[in-house]
Amino acid sequence: MKVGIWQLLIVILLIVLIFGAKKIPEIARALGRSSGEFKKGLKEGNAEATAKVDEIKEAILGDPDQKA
């Protein structure tokens, strides 16, 4: 199902009528900030998971830098 230009214009018009022209930039800024925080949280979670995997590997295999 494709969205036509008229349907898009109607949706934009409804958003402006509901929230008002002054409120829309505030909403967009809040969405941008929350998106940034979400991405930051994903990176931190990924870093923690990688560190934990490395820790488990080291516990199982021993220190990879140590020569046998």
KELUMVEX-462169 format. One record per residue: residue number from 0; residue in one letter; x, y, z of N, C-alpha, C in turn. Coordinates in nm, 2 decimals, m for minus. Each point is the difference from the previous one (the first is absolute). Layout:
! KELUMVEX-462169
> num	residuo	nc1	nc2	nc3	cac1	cac2	cac3	cc1	cc2	cc3
> NUM	A	X	Y	Z	X	Y	Z	X	Y	Z $
...
! end
This chain:
! KELUMVEX-462169
> num	residuo	nc1	nc2	nc3	cac1	cac2	cac3	cc1	cc2	cc3
> 0	M	0.08	m0.12	0.00	m0.08	0.12	0.00	0.09	0.12	0.00 $
> 1	K	m0.02	0.09	m0.10	0.08	0.12	m0.01	m0.07	0.12	0.06 $
> 2	V	0.08	0.09	0.06	m0.06	0.12	0.05	0.02	0.11	m0.10 $
> 3	G	m0.12	0.06	m0.04	0.01	0.10	m0.10	0.03	0.14	0.06 $
> 4	I	0.02	0.10	m0.08	0.04	0.13	0.05	m0.12	0.06	0.07 $
> 5	W	m0.12	m0.02	m0.05	m0.12	0.06	0.07	m0.02	m0.06	0.14 $
> 6	Q	0.02	m0.13	0.01	m0.01	m0.06	0.13	0.10	0.05	0.10 $
> 7	L	0.12	0.02	m0.05	0.11	0.05	0.08	m0.03	0.14	0.05 $
> 8	L	m0.05	0.08	m0.09	m0.04	0.14	0.03	m0.11	0.01	0.10 $
> 9	I	m0.09	m0.09	m0.01	m0.12	m0.01	0.10	0.06	m0.03	0.14 $
> 10	V	0.09	m0.10	0.00	0.05	m0.04	0.13	0.08	0.11	0.07 $
> 11	I	0.08	0.07	m0.08	0.08	0.12	0.05	m0.09	0.11	0.05 $
> 12	L	m0.11	0.03	m0.08	m0.10	0.10	0.04	m0.06	m0.04	0.13 $
> 13	L	m0.04	m0.13	0.02	m0.06	m0.04	0.13	0.10	0.01	0.11 $
> 14	I	0.12	m0.03	m0.02	0.10	0.01	0.11	0.02	0.15	0.04 $
> 15	V	0.00	0.09	m0.10	0.01	0.14	0.03	m0.12	0.05	0.08 $
> 16	L	m0.12	m0.05	m0.04	m0.12	0.04	0.06	m0.01	m0.05	0.15 $
> 17	I	0.05	m0.12	0.02	m0.01	m0.06	0.13	0.10	0.06	0.10 $
> 18	F	0.13	0.01	m0.05	0.11	0.04	0.09	0.03	0.15	m0.01 $
> 19	G	m0.03	0.06	m0.11	0.03	0.14	m0.02	0.14	0.02	m0.05 $
> 20	A	0.02	0.10	m0.08	0.13	0.02	m0.07	0.11	0.03	0.10 $
> 21	K	m0.02	0.06	0.12	0.10	0.02	0.09	0.05	m0.12	0.08 $
> 22	K	m0.09	m0.10	0.01	0.03	m0.12	0.08	0.08	m0.10	m0.08 $
> 23	I	m0.02	0.00	m0.13	0.07	m0.10	m0.09	0.15	0.00	0.02 $
> 24	P	0.07	0.12	m0.01	0.15	m0.01	0.02	0.04	m0.05	0.13 $
> 25	E	m0.08	0.03	0.11	0.04	m0.06	0.13	m0.02	m0.15	0.00 $
> 26	I	m0.10	m0.05	m0.06	m0.02	m0.15	m0.01	0.12	m0.06	m0.08 $
> 27	A	0.03	0.06	m0.11	0.11	m0.05	m0.08	0.13	0.00	0.07 $
> 28	R	0.03	0.11	0.08	0.12	0.00	0.08	0.00	m0.11	0.10 $
> 29	A	m0.11	m0.02	0.07	m0.01	m0.10	0.10	0.02	m0.14	m0.06 $
> 30	L	m0.05	m0.02	m0.12	0.02	m0.13	m0.07	0.14	m0.02	m0.04 $
> 31	G	0.07	0.10	m0.04	0.14	0.00	m0.03	0.09	m0.04	0.12 $
> 32	R	m0.03	0.07	0.11	0.07	m0.03	0.12	m0.02	m0.14	0.05 $
> 33	S	m0.12	m0.05	0.00	m0.03	m0.13	0.04	0.06	m0.10	m0.09 $
> 34	S	0.01	0.02	m0.13	0.06	m0.08	m0.10	0.15	m0.01	0.03 $
> 35	G	0.06	0.11	0.03	0.15	0.01	0.04	0.03	m0.08	0.12 $
> 36	E	m0.09	0.01	0.10	0.02	m0.07	0.13	m0.01	m0.15	m0.02 $
> 37	F	m0.10	m0.04	m0.09	m0.02	m0.14	m0.03	0.12	m0.06	m0.06 $
> 38	K	0.06	0.07	m0.10	0.12	m0.04	m0.07	0.12	m0.01	0.09 $
> 39	K	0.01	0.10	0.09	0.11	0.00	0.10	m0.02	m0.12	0.09 $
> 40	G	m0.12	m0.03	0.04	m0.02	m0.12	0.09	0.03	m0.13	m0.07 $
> 41	L	m0.03	m0.01	m0.13	0.03	m0.12	m0.08	0.15	m0.02	0.00 $
> 42	K	0.07	0.11	m0.03	0.15	m0.01	0.00	0.06	m0.05	0.13 $
> 43	E	m0.05	0.06	0.11	0.05	m0.04	0.13	m0.04	m0.14	0.03 $
> 44	G	m0.12	m0.04	m0.03	m0.04	m0.14	0.02	0.09	m0.10	m0.08 $
> 45	N	0.03	0.04	m0.13	0.08	m0.08	m0.08	0.14	m0.01	0.05 $
> 46	A	0.06	0.11	0.05	0.13	0.00	0.06	0.00	m0.09	0.13 $
> 47	E	m0.10	0.01	0.08	0.00	m0.09	0.12	m0.01	m0.14	m0.04 $
> 48	A	m0.08	m0.04	m0.10	m0.02	m0.13	m0.04	0.13	m0.06	m0.05 $
> 49	T	0.07	0.08	m0.08	0.13	m0.04	m0.06	0.10	m0.02	0.11 $
> 50	A	0.01	0.09	0.10	0.09	m0.02	0.11	m0.03	m0.12	0.08 $
> 51	K	m0.13	m0.03	0.02	m0.04	m0.12	0.07	0.04	m0.13	m0.07 $
> 52	V	m0.02	0.00	m0.14	0.04	m0.11	m0.08	0.15	m0.02	0.01 $
> 53	D	0.08	0.10	m0.01	0.14	m0.01	0.01	0.04	m0.05	0.13 $
> 54	E	m0.07	0.04	0.11	0.03	m0.04	0.13	m0.02	m0.15	0.02 $
> 55	I	m0.11	m0.05	m0.06	m0.04	m0.14	0.00	0.10	m0.08	m0.08 $
> 56	K	0.04	0.05	m0.12	0.10	m0.07	m0.08	0.13	m0.02	0.08 $
> 57	E	0.04	0.11	0.06	0.13	0.00	0.08	m0.01	m0.10	0.11 $
> 58	A	m0.12	m0.01	0.07	m0.01	m0.09	0.11	0.00	m0.15	m0.05 $
> 59	I	m0.05	m0.02	m0.12	m0.01	m0.14	m0.05	0.14	m0.04	m0.06 $
> 60	L	0.05	0.09	m0.09	0.12	m0.03	m0.07	0.13	0.04	0.06 $
> 61	G	0.00	0.08	0.10	0.11	0.06	0.06	0.05	0.12	m0.07 $
> 62	D	0.10	0.06	0.05	0.05	0.13	m0.06	0.06	m0.03	m0.14 $
> 63	P	m0.05	0.06	m0.10	0.05	m0.03	m0.14	0.14	0.06	m0.02 $
> 64	D	0.04	0.10	0.08	0.14	0.06	m0.02	0.10	m0.09	0.07 $
> 65	Q	m0.04	m0.08	0.09	0.09	m0.08	0.08	0.05	m0.12	m0.08 $
> 66	K	0.13	m0.02	m0.01	0.06	m0.11	m0.08	0.00	m0.13	0.08 $
> 67	A	m0.03	m0.11	m0.06	m0.01	m0.13	0.07	0.14	m0.06	0.01 $
! end
